[in-house]
Amino acid sequence: MTEREGASAPAPAYEPKVLAKKFRIPVEDAVKIIDKYGSDRKAIDKAARRIAA
């Protein structure tokens, strides 16, 4: 069997420190967001932007 063309691996889970630094939010808030949304990066980014605003 051959690998599929254009197939990509799932994105690794966010680390709380990385998320907190990216959006300039407290690490505690980043942990809560990651716990709530799991590995859905789009939802995590959206929630972090709401807190950062």
Secondary structure, 3 states (H helix, E strand, C coil): CCCCCCCCCCCCCCCHHHHHHHHCCCHHHHHHHHHHHCCCHHHHHHHHHHHHC
